[in-house]
């Protein structure tokens, strides 16, 4: 991916927070809402860029972070590749 297309951590965090807000507004499972919020907060305070972790370790590197499991790591990796998060678009 070209460096100019890379999302900043704040952009990933914003996407995840927006997913959490929309899920919450729709009455989704509170655990799912909290998972998206927690992942966004984790990414927001990371000292390294998500793109660097993905370049070095792929989605497995994200799964080593607090609050980020398999599903979220793949959603974040997809956003890193495409600049979009399909779940956010569906909501």
Steps between C-alpha positions, in 0.01 A plus 500: 500500500627845420593698812272788394197268526577385854254584772623655822420334831254779577309411184480132594390598852235731360361227273481253788333756728246578230422129458450476878271805501288366215479152650398649833233716333359184340485319834778253417655270756677720758804270498541556125464876544764496776734291283499763224543782752787324676676427169467865398641618833790255475590617151459866590779481760738268313853637478543342154282518193260214425641486148847428643365212707318361198811533283711310755256242636172513309167472684662268755700798628178688571361203691785541749355838599252527789138470391566400140404149395494320167190665357603853592857447382375393157255794482783739584732336247229533235463869584877540472495344154189671364447811711151377586330284758211302346314460830500876548360545149226241567398669823 
